[in-house]
Amino acid sequence: MYKIYKIKATLLCSAFALFTTQLKAQKKENLPAKVKAQQIDSLKVINIPNRFFNDSEDRSTAAISTIRTAALYKTPSTSVSNSLYALPGLNTQQTSGEPGFEDANLNIRGNGTYGYTNGGGYNTETIYVDGFEVNATYFNYMSASEIESISVLKDAAALATFGMKGANGVLWVTTKRGHEGKSTITFKARTGLDNAIDINKPLGSYDFANLYNIAKSNDNGNVWSPTYSPAQLNAYKDGTGTNVDWFAKTLKDNAPYTDANLILSGGDKTSKYNVVFGYVDKQGLYNVSNTDSTANESYGRYNLRANLDFDLGNIFAARIDLNGRIEKRISPNYTSGFSTNKLWTDLYNYPSNIYPVYDDANNINLSGTGLYPNNPVGSITKLGYQSNTTRFLQGNFGLREKLDFITKGLYADESFSYNSYDLSSYSKTRDYARYIGGSTTTTNQNTNLKPTSNAGLGQQDWRQLLVTVGYKGFFGKSELNSAINYQQSAYTGEGTFGYKVNYQNISGRVNYAYNNKYIAEFGFSEYGSDAFAPGNRFHFYPSISGAWIVSKEDFLKNSIAITQLKLRASVGKSATDKADGPGTYGSGAKYLYQQFYGYTGVYYTGNGTPAGNGGLYPLFIANPNYGPEESMKYNVGADLMLFKKLNVTLDAYLDKRTGILTQDNSIPGSFGNYTYFDNIGKMTNKGLEVSATYNGKLKEVGYQLFGSLSFNKNKIDFQSEIPTAFPYNASTGRPFGSIIGLVSDGFYQIEDFNPDGSLKAGLPTPLFGAIQPGDLKYKDLDKNGKVDALDVTQIGKPYLPTTNFSFGGTVDFKGFDLSALFQGVTGNSINLLGNSYTRAQNIAFVNNTNVYANAEGSWAYYPAQGIDTRATATYPRLTTSANNNNYTTSSFWIKDGDFLRLRNVEVGYNFSKYVVTNLRLQKLRLFVNAINPVTWSKLKNDYNLDPEYTSGYPTIKSYTIGLIATF
């Protein structure tokens, strides 16, 4: 602790000495009018949010992209993260449309590490709101109406001051503040309907039974032996047999969505305010009413934010930011972790012919069996409901002092944040009996509805302190903007969130501009985290960057074509204290420098027959030298404006990651407990970003076109991988997340087998179980006559796309406007067997599961029944038994995840000044929009799978109508 205060004192003294020197220079300088005008001009536009102080476009040396509130509001979603598709460098993946669980997956500039991947490389960025760190739970469900801007901080110039919070990039969120002038009241409201983008329904009973007959015959030595008789097939065909569309019985076609915001803003020279009241109600797709005993899934939110600014005289200015939010999630009482995804497991797995919904004509007794016990209709109507409530309370308090009496431009700023969060639950539960033929089939019985008391599940308490000393001044042709900051953060959780995280950070930025065209900046962080052992907690992270405004040089300043050209470059270091490992006590693998023990180990004693004894065992071997994962970042960029209409930004970057926490596999198993983690991993990530905007007008038609493209590629340099038999087996040297498996080589045909069922000579023998015609054939890469684990290699691209792109535009004419945003990805692969939901849709019949349309292309040969698909098969032979050969990871099941999606399209009308004046309004706008209405994807066309999200509750498209009125 002494070290951190010593560093703090040294830095503050150095800063004061620098300020004094600048003051003397200013006093000696009689600034000419031209320089004074330059000073005033440089203060006009400050529009790039950054840490400690914002940057004008000319003064920024960093790679930062920003989205404003108008664009955020175009997406009617409970989670603001679903509004970020057009930000260069930010990869955004839409996930579940389940109410209250809609937060998108985010990552910045791809994935630079295999260490702490937190959901496969997503959601590793750090998030700050109004200068204070928050978690994703807080950020995702903020209202778009309370946000002024969201910026993506991407390179060393923008990230060095964040220390161990900067390696994976930062989302910098600024909320709206009051303005000096006439008070305004703005009311925003919209309502609409949500629909599922894609639901891949299984085949009906008739098709199910036909394919099941083939599967059972395949299992019976390719002898035709159907389970379903012609009479049963005819009953399924004419509708007299059981044929339940469980999706149709359980789901509605659409669900309502409504949100509204009331915004009060205004102020004068002494006080300003911006107050936002928000409301959201989103219903789920389940076909159940909201009653005292049942509930559709829903998410409701009430939020209040009040940002207040006070000018307390010539020296002091104060600000108070208060934010409160209540969220309530309700769903049928058939959940896991509050999510209803296990209901979707049943929907995908339960065949349509297992039983009718009800076992009696009066629709009272629900059907169910021991094999299929959870009747989906009963799961949403007969088990009661569960709810949980989250409460957020945040208060930010700040005081700023103008220290012009010491030297003009010197200031100090102190702020404190208190952020509290708690989670509680309440449920009403009951059970129901399952019937077949009038008799119960399970031990479940009808029970009365039973309420449960409120239960507290967890609390969080997060307190942060910021103290800043800054200076902005001019001397001669030079301009200096600088700040030094001390930050302390203390996070405590209990219950579900039971862990503590503490850190300290002394950081600063010095931005220097000469002659209004040469800019240099130095940034640094001395960051300490309690994740590491004393003596190893504090690390230093510097950055240097520069920019040259070429367009202000004599040879370009009069150019008609090149209105602006700025070149940028930065290099610096940042880090992360997040990591994965055993004993992940809360936030990543903390405290690996200490030895922890478990109580399930067995050791043997005795001279005769050894006797097993229980006792403590080490969870891992402590590493006192364990430290942060570090990132060395390089960036070059250019900002270009042509003909005052076309703006282009280009960036190329390189991220060299070292010290990735990795299990050291060089320690042999004979050591005993050999789980030992060390900072030995290395990875490289590099990429290119380009974005462009063009503004124009044709007579009375105004328009804007925009687009962006982000390309990133990474490679694992070292991960202490256990040496593989052949280089092509290894993950090292490949992109993170590359799919490793067998190379499919078509189907085995009848002629590949001898009469006794054995493979003919010369064909490699797979070692995954017995095979027969119609099974998948694989390449023998090591040419040893066998197909086994030594024949795996890279068969697919990573699941994170290498290329993200977006484009769109707006057109306006006499109050009408039309806007559209398209977004897509390329360079990633989808494993059709990658999760339980896609496995259910692609592994037919095994373990009494379902069958889908893709299985209609299965290999089959029964000439007497008129069945012969040998030449056209697109799916292996059907079977009701486990088949490790066909359903192991192989290139057969790997598909491209490329897609293009129309993210949003909006048509609006702004009423004329004459109309709004007569209505005593300042502004009135009506609009309709559509979110995700159209998707182009080969995966969608071939498999009816959404290319973005393939698990559980589907992604959502929505159609809304709304208005904005300002008084």
N, C-alpha and C positions, 0 to 999 in steps of 0.2 A: 504494500500500500504506500510505503514511503516513496518508492520509485515513481509512482504515478503522480504524486503531489509535487515531487521535485521537478519532474518533466513539465508539469503544468506551470509552475512558477517560472521556470526558465523560459518557456515559450511566451508567457504573458509579458515578461520583462523585455524579451527581444522585440515583441510587437510594439510595446510602448516606445522603445528606443527608435524603432523604425518610424513610428508616427511622429515623434519629436523631430527627427531629421527632415521629414516631409514638411512639417510645419515651418521650419526654418527656411526651407527652399521656397515655400509659398510666400513667406513674408518678404523675401528678397526679390521675388519676381513681380514685376508690374505687368500683369497679363494683358496682352493686346486684345482688341475687340474681337479679332478673328478667332482667337483661342477661346474667349468667353462664349462666343457663338457655338464653337465646337462642343464646349461643355454642355451647353443647354441642349444642343441637338442630340448628344449622346444619351441624354436622359429621357428623350421623348418616348421611345419604344422599348419596353421591357416585357418581353413576351415568351421567354424560354424559362420555365420553372426549373430551379436548381437548388441545391442545398445552401443554406446560410444567406445567399442573396441570389435574386434572379439575374439572368443575363440578357442584355440586348442581343439582337441577332448578330451585330457586328462583333460583340465582345466574347461570344461563346466559342470555346475551343473543343467542346464536348460533343459526343454523338448522343443526341436526345431527340426522341420523337414524341409528339403530344397530340392528344385528342381533347376536344372541348365539349362542353355540356350539350350543345345542340345536337352533335352527332351521337352522344351517349343516349339521349332521350329517344332516338329513333327506334330503339329496340325495346319493346314492352316485355321485360323479363323481370322476375323477382331478383335476379342476380345481375349486378352491374358488369360482372366479368363477361357476360354474353354480348357486350356492346363493343368489344375491343378488337374486332377482326381487321380493321384497316390500319393498325399501327405497325409501321415497318420495324422489324426486329422482334416483335412479340408474336409468338406462335400460340394461337388460341384454338382449343378443341372443345366443341360443344359436347356436353355429356347428357346425363339423364334429364328428362323433362319432368321428373317427379316433383310435385310441389314441395318447396323447401330444401331440395337437394339438387338445384339446378346449376350450381357454380361450375363454370367452365374450367378446363385444365389449361394452365398457362405455363409457358417458359420463354425465356429471353435468349435469343440467338442460339436456338437449339440446345443441345445438352453438352456441357463441357466436362462432365465427370460421370464415372460409374459408381461413385462412393455413396453419397446420400441422394438417391434417385426419387424417393417420396412419390410413388405412383408412376414409376417408369420414366423418370426424367422430367415430369411436369411438377409445377407448384413448388419449385425450389427457390424462387425469387424472394426478396425481402420487400415488405410493403410499409410505406410511411404515409400517414395522413396528417397534413399540417405540421410536418416536421417530426412527428412522433411515430415510433414503430408500432404497428398493429399486426394482428394475425389475419389469416385469410378468412376466418369465420366472421370477423368484424367487417372486413372490406367487401366481401362478396355481396352482402345484403344491404349495403348502403343504397340510398335512393339516388338516382341519376340527377334529380333536381337539386340536391344539396352539393353537388360536385361542380367545381369550376373547371378543372382540368385533370387529366391523368397523363403523366409522362413516363416514358420508358428510358431509364438511365442505363447506358449500354457499355461505355468504354471506360478506360482508366481515368480519364479526366473527370468523368462524372461519378466514379465509384470509389476512388481511393479514400475519400474521407469516411466511408462507411466501414473501413477496416474489415473485420471478419463477417460483415453482413453484405459485402459487395461482390463476392466472386460470381454469383449466379444472377447478377443484375438486380435492379431496384425498380419498383413501381412507386412513383412519387405523386401522391394525390393531394390536390389543393381544393379546399371547400370554398364556397362562395362567401363573399363578405359584402358589407353594406357599401353604399356609394353616397357621395355628397350630392344633394339635389333633391328634387321633388320625390316624395314617398310614392312607392308603387305597391300595388297588390296584384299578384298574378295567380290565377287559378288554372291548373292543368288537370284534365281528366280524360281518361280513355277507357274503353271497354271493348271486349271482343271474345273470340272463341279460340281455344287451343285444340289442335288435332295432332294425332300421332303421325310422324313423318313416314315411318315404315313399320309394319307389323308383318312378319313372315309367318303366315298361318300354316299349320300342318294340313296334310291331305285329309279329306273326309273319309268316312267309314268304308265306302266302296273301294276307293283307291288304296286305303290302308290295308284292307283285307286281301286284295289282289296281290299286292307286293309282299304281304306277310306270307301268303301261300308260297311264293317263290323263295323267300328266306328260309322257311321251314324245309322246303324241298332241297335247297342247297345244303342245309345242315344234315340232311338224311342221305348223303352220298350222291347228290344230284339225281335222286329218284323222285319223281313227282308224287308228293304226299301232302296235299293241301289241308290246312286246318279249317278253313271256311268252305262250307259246301256251296253248290250252286244256288240252293234255296236261300241261304244266308246272304249271298252276294246280291241276289235279286231283291231281297228285302231292303238291303242298304241302298240299292239303286232306285227302288220305287218309293222310298221314304217310310216304309213300315218298320224298318229296323232302326236301332239306336244310332243316331248320327248327330252328336252335340257339337256345335261350334262353341267351345268354351270361351274363346275370346269374345264372341258376340254376346254370350250370356253374362259375361263378367264386366265388360267394358261398354261405355257409351261412345258415340261417334265423336263427341266434342265436349269441352268443358269451359265454363266461363272464366274470364280474367278481367279484373278491374283494378285500376289504380288512380289515385288523385293526389294532388299536391297543392297546398296553399302557401304562397311565398310572399312575405312582407319585407320590403327593403327600402332603405332610405337613410337620411341623416344630414348632418350639417358639419361645420368645421370642428365642433367639439365632440360629437358622438355620431356613430354610424351603426346600423344594424342590418342583419339579414337573418330572417327567421323562416324556417321551413317546417311545415306540418305535412306529413306524408301518411298515406294509407294504401295498402295492397291487399287484395283478396284473390287468391288463385285456387280453383277447384281442380280435383283430379279427374281421371277418366273412368273411375269405377262406377258401376251401375247400381248404386245404393243410395238411399235417401239419408238425409241428416235428421236423425230423431234422437230420442233420449237413450236409445239402445244401439243405434247404428250410426256410422259416419262415413261419408265419402272422404277421400284424402283431400286435405286442403292446407294451404299456408296463408296465414294472415300476419300483417305487420303494421304497427303504428310507430312512427318515428317523429322526433322533434329535434331540430338543430337550431340553436340560436348563437350566431357569431356577433359579438358586440365589440366595438372599438371606441376608445375614449381618448381624446386629446386633453391632457391635464395641465397644459401650459406650455411654456417654451422648452421645458426639459423632458417631462414625463409623458408617455403614452401607454395606455393599458389596453389589454384585450382579454375578453372572457369568452370562451367557446364551450357551450354546454350541449351535450348530445345524449338523448335517451331513446332507447328502442326496445320494443317488446315484440317478440315473434312467437307465434303459436302454430304448431304443426299438429294436425289431427289425421288419423288414418284408421282403417279397419284394424282390429287387434290381431293381425297376422303379420308380424314384423320381425325383423332382426336388425338391431341397431337403429330402430325407428324407421327403417326403410322397408317397403313392401316387396323387395326384390324376390323373396322366396315364393311369393304368389306367382310371379312371372316364371319361376322355375317350374311350378306345377303346370301353368298354362302351356308352356312349350313341351312338357313331357307327357301330359295326360292325353291319350288317344281319344278320338271322338266316339268310339264305340264301347267304352268301358261300362257305362251305365247312363241312364237318363238323369237329368238334374234332380228330379224328385222321384221317390219310390212309390208314391201313391197318386191317385187321380186328383186328390184335393190339394196337391202341392204343399203338403205339410212336412212330411218326412223326407229329409235329404238323403240321397244315395251316397254310398261310400263303401269301400272294401279295405281289407288289410293291406292289399298291394297299392291301392290308390285311395288313401284314407281322407285326404284333404280336398273334398269337393270344393272347387274354386268359388262357386256361388255361396256355399256355406262359409267359406273363409272371409267373405266380405259382409255377410248378413247375420251370421249366427254366433259370432265370437265376441261381440261388443266392440269397443273402440279404445284406442290409446291416444294420449296427447302428451306433448311436452312443450314447455314454455321456456324461452330464453329471454333474459333481460340484460341489456347493455346500459351502462351509465358511464359517460366519459366527461371529464371536465378538464379543459386546458386553460391555464391562467398565465398571462404574460405581462411583463413590464419592460418598457424600453426607455432608455435614457439617452438624450442627445447631449453629448459631451463637448459641444462646440466651444465651451469656455476653456477647455484644455487645448483643443485644436479642431478647427472646423472639419466636419466629416467624421469625427470620432463618435462612436456610440457603444452602448452596452445593452444587452438584452438577456433577461432571465425568464424562463418559463418552466412550468411544472404541469405534468399530465397525470391524471388519475383515471384509470380505466378498469371498470369492474364488470364482471360477466358471471351470471349464474344460470344453471340449467335445472329444471324440475320437471316431474312427470305426474300425470294423473290418468287413470284408466278405469274403464268399466268392463268387466270380463264375464264370460259365461262359456259354456260348451254345448255341443249338440250331439245327439246319437246318429250313427250312420246305419242305413238300412239297405238291404237287398231282399227283394221278395217278401217284404213284410217283417223280416227279422233283422235284429241288429247284428252287425258284423265286427264291431270293435268294442273295446271296453268303455268308450266314450258314452256319456249319458247326458240327457238334457238337464241343464242346470239353470238356476235363476241368475239374473244379472246382478253382479256384485261389484260395487264401487271400491276402489282402493284409495287410500289417503294420499295426499300430496307427498311426494318423495323428492328430496333434494339429491341431485346426482353429482353435482360438482360446482365449484366456484373458481374464479380466477381473479387475481388482484395484480394490476400492473401499474407501477409508478415509475415515472421518468422525469429527470431533471436536465435542463439545458441551460448553460450559461455561455453567452457569446460576447466577445469584444470585437468590434469591427471598425473599419475605416474606409471611407471613400473620398478621394480628393484628386485634384489636378495640380500639376506643376509643370510649367512650360508646355511642351507638346505631349506630356505624359499624363496618363490617367491610371489610378491605382484603386482597386477594389479588393478588400481583404477582410478576412474574419478568422478568428480562432475560437473554438468551441469546446466546452467540456460537457460530456453527456454521461449520465449514470442511469442505469436501468435495473429495476428489481421486479422480477416476476415470480409470483407464488400461486400455486394451484393446489386444489385438494379434491378428493373424490376421483372422478373420472380424469381430472387434469392434475393429478398429484405429483408435482415436481417443482423445483425452483431453478430459475435461471437469472444470473446476475452478470452484468458487464459494465465496464467503464471505457470511455473513448475520448481521447483528446485529439481533435482533428482541426484542419483548417484549409483555407484556400487563399491564394494570392493571385489576383488577375491583374496583369499589367499591359497597358496599351500605349503604343508610341505612334504619334502622328496620325492617329485614327485609322491605322491600317496594319500595324504589326502588333500582334497580341501574344503574350506568353503567360502561362499559368503554372503554378506549383500547388499541388495538393498533398495532404498527408494524413495519416491516422496512426496514433499510438493506442492500440486496442488491447484490452485485457478481458478475458473470459474465465469464469470459474469452472469451465469444463475441463481445464487443464491443471496440472500440479503447480503448487507455488514455486516460483522461480521460472516457470515456463508459461505464464499466463499472458504476458504482454509482448506484443510483436509490432513492428513498425512497418507501415505500408505507404510508400511515397508514389507520386506520379508527376510527370512533367508533360506539358502539352503546349502547342502553339498554333497560331493561325495567321495567314497572310491574306489580306483583302486585296487581291491582285487588281480588281476592277477600279481601285482608287489610284493606281499607278498612272503616270502621265500617258503611257502608251495604250491605256485602255479606258481612261475615265471619260473620254468623249465617244466611246463606241456606241453605235446605235443597236448593234446585235447583242452584245454582252452587257447587260444592265448591271449584273453583279456576279462576281466570281470570288469565292473564298476557299482557300485550301487549309485543311486542318490535319494535325497529326498528334497522337498521344501515345504514351507508354507508361506503364505503372503496374503496381502490384496491389492485389486485394486478396481476400481469403474468406473461408467459411468455417465456422466451428460446428456445423452440422455434420453428422456422420452416421453410418449404420454399423451395427455390431451387436453382439450378445449383451444382454442386460441393458437394453435401451431404456434407461430410466427417464422416461419423458421425452424431451426434445432431442431426438437422435441418440447417439451413443455417448452419454455423458459419464464422466468420472471413470474412464477406463484406466486411469493411472492408479486407481485403488483396486484392491483385491476384494471381490465379492464371491459369496458361496451359496450353493443350493443344497437341498437335503433330499436327494434321490439317488445318490451314488451308492454303489455296493463294493465292498472290498472283502477279500477272503483271508481267513486265518485258520490255523490248526495244523497239527503234524500229520493227521490222518486225512480223512475226507474233508476238504476245505469247507468251512462254514461261511455263508454269506452274511455280512454285517452292513446295516445301513449307517450312513453318516454324511458328514458334510463333504462337499467336493467343490473345487473352484469352477465358477462359471466360465472363466477365461483366465489367462495369465496376465496379470497387471503389467502395464507398460508406463513407467514414470515419465518417459520422454514423449509420450503421445501429445501431439500438437495439432494445429489447424491445417487444413488443406489449403494450399496457396495457388493463386492464379496470376500469371504474368500476362498482361493484356497489351496488345499492340493494335493501333487503329490509324488508318489514313482515310481522309474524307474530303469531299468537295461540295460546296453549296453554290449553285449556279442559277442565275435568272437571265432568260433570253427575251429580248423585245418587250420587257416589262410585263410579260404574260405567262411565260413558261418557267416554272420553278422546278429545279432538279436537285436532288440530294443523293450523293453516292458515298458509300462507306465500304471499306474492306478491312477485315479484322483477323487477328490470330490470338488464340487463347491457349497458353501452355500451362497445363495444370500439373502440379506436383504435390507430393505429400498426401495423396489420397489414402484414407484409412483403409487398409487391406489386410485380410487374413494372410499371414506369412506361411505359405505352404512349403517353404524350404525346411521347416522344422519337421523331422520325421515323426510318425505316429508312435514309435517306440519311446518317445519322450514322455508319454503318458497323456495328460490333458494338453493337447497341442494347439488349442484355440488361442492364438496370439495375434493381436492386431498391431500394425505398425504403419507409419506414414511412408509407404514405399511405392504407392501407385502413381502412374503417370498417364496423361491423356492429352491429346491435341484436338482443338476445335478451331475451325476457320470458316470464313464465309464472306458473302458479299450482299450488300443491300442497296437497292435503288428505289427511289420514289419520285414521282413527278406530278405536278398540278398545272393545269392550263386554264386560264380565265379569259373569256372572250364575250363579245356582244355583237349580235347581228340585228341591226335596227332596234326593235323593241324586245328582242329575245336575248336574254342573258344566259350564259351557260358556263359550266365548269366541268372539266374532265380530270380524273385523277387515277393513279395506279401505283402499286408498289410491288416489289419482288424481293424476297429474302431467300438466300441460298446458304445453307451451312452443312458442313461435313465434319465428322469427328473420327478419331481413331484411338483405340486403346494402345498405348505405347508399352505399358508394363502393368501387370496386375497379379504377379506371382502365381500365374496359372500353373496347375500341376502339369508337367510336361506331357504333351500328347504324343501318340505314336507317330503321327504324320503332321506336317505343318498345316495341311488343309483341315485338320480337325480342330484347330485352335480358335479361340475367340480373340486372343491378343493379335494386334495388327489389323483388326477389322473395326468397323463402326460399332459403337455401343448399341446393343439391342439387336444386332444381326441374328437372324434366325438360323440356327445350326440344326441340320437333320439329314435325312437320306434323300438321294436324288431319284425321283420316280422315273421309271422307264417303261411305262405302259402297263398292260394287264397280261397276266399269264393266260395262255390259250390252251385249248385241249391238246394240241399237238406238242406242247412243252412237257407232257407227262407220259411216262411209261404206263402200260396196262395196269400195273400194280399200284399206281398213284404216285410213284416216285418221280422226281425230276429227271429229265434226260441228261445224259452225260454232256459236260461242257457248259451247263447252266449253273451259275453260282447258287448256293443253297442259303436261303435266308434263315436266320436263327431266332425267329420271333414266334415260333409255333408252326403247327401244320398248315400247309397251304393247298390250294386247289385252283382249277381254272377260274378266272375272274378276279383273283386276288392281285394286289399291286405288286409290280416287279420293280426291283431297285438295282442301281448300278453298283458293281463291286469295284470300288475305287482303288483298293490296295491289291486287286488281282490275285487274291489268295483262295478263290473258289467259294468264299463265304460272304454273306452280307450280315454285318454286325455293327457294333458301336464304333468300330474303326473305319467305317465307310461314311461317316457323317462329315459334312462340310457346310459352308454357307449356302443356304438355299433361298434366302429371302433378304430383302432390305430391312433396315430397322423399322420399328413401329412408329418412331418419330419421323415425320416427313422431312426430307432434305430441302424441299422448296415450298414456300408459302407465297401466295400471290393474291392480290385483290385489285379490283378496278371498278370504276363506276363514274357517275356524274350527276349533275343537277341541271335542270333547265327551268327558267322562270319567264313568265309572260303575263303582264297586266294582272298581277296578284296571284296567278296560278303558278304552281311549281311542281316539278316531278323530279324525284331523286331515286337512285338505285345503287346498290352495292353488291358486287359479285366477289366471292372469295373461294379459294380452292387450295389444294395441296397436291404435290407429286413426290415421288421418291420414297414411299413407304410401303410396307407389306402388311397384310392382314392374314393371320393364321386362323383358318376356319375351325381349328380345334383348340384355339387359344384360351377359351374360357368356358364355363359350364353352359352358358346360353348358346353359344355357337356350336358347341359339341352336341347339344340336344338337337340342333337343327341339321346336323351333318353326319351324325352317327345314328343310323336308322336301327330301331328295334332292340339294340343291345341293352340289357338291364331293363327290359320292359318299357322302353321309351317309345317315342313317336316316330313318324316318318314325314318327310317334306318333299317338295316337288323335285328337288335335285336328284333324289333317289329313283325317280322314274327313268333316269338314264342308266340304271345299274346294268352290269354285265349279267346276262342270263341266256341259257340255251336249253329249251324244252321244245323240240320241234313238234312233238305230238300235240302240244297245246298251242302251237303257232307262235312260240316265243323264241326269238333269236336276235339278240342285240350285240353279238360279238363284234361286229364291224363298226358299230355306232356308239358303243358304251362310253359314258362320261363319268361313271361312278362304279366303284368296285362291286363285286357280288354282294348280295344282301345276306345277312346272317342274324340270328337271334342270340348268338353266343359271343362272348368276348373274342376279339380278333386283334391281337397286338401287332400283327403284320400290317394290316390295312390302316389301323388307326393310330399308328405312331407318327411322330412329326416327320413329314416328308414334303418335298416340293409339290406333290399333288394337291396338298391342302393350302398352299401359300398363294395368295392372290394380291394383285396390286390394289393399294388403297387410294389411288388417285380419284379426285372428284372436283367438280365445280358446282358451287351452290349460290343461288340468288339469296343473299342474306336478308336484305330488306329492300322493299320498294315502297315509296310513299308519294301520294298525291295530296297536295294541300292548296288551300286558298286563303290568302290574307286579305281581309276586307279593306276597302278603300278608306282613306282618311275621312272622307265625307260621312261614311256609314258609322265608323267607330266614334267620330266626334258626336254625332247625334245620339249614339248609345252611351255617351259619356265614358267612353273607353279610350285607352291609348293604343290598344292592339287587340285584334280578334282574328283568330286563325282556326279553321276547321281542316281536318285531315283524315285520311284513311291510309292504312299501311298493311303490308303483308310481310311476315317474317318466315324465311325458309320455305317459300312456296314451291320452288323447283330445284331439283338436284339432278346433275348429270354424273353418272358413275357406272362403270362396268360391273362393279360388285353389286350395286343395286339392281341392275338389269338382269344379271345372271342368277343372283341368289336372294334378291329382295331383302338385302341387308343394308342398313344404314352404314355408309363407309366411315363415319366419324365415331359412332358409339354402338357397340354390339352387345351390350349387357343390360338385362333387366328392363325396367320402365323405359319406354322409347323416348327418343328425342322428339321435339315439338315444333310444329309450324303453327302460326297463329295469324289471325286477321282481326284488326282493331279499327275503331273509329274514335276520334277524340277532338278536343278543342283546347285552345289556349287563349285566355282572356286576361288582359292587363288593364287595371283600373288606375 
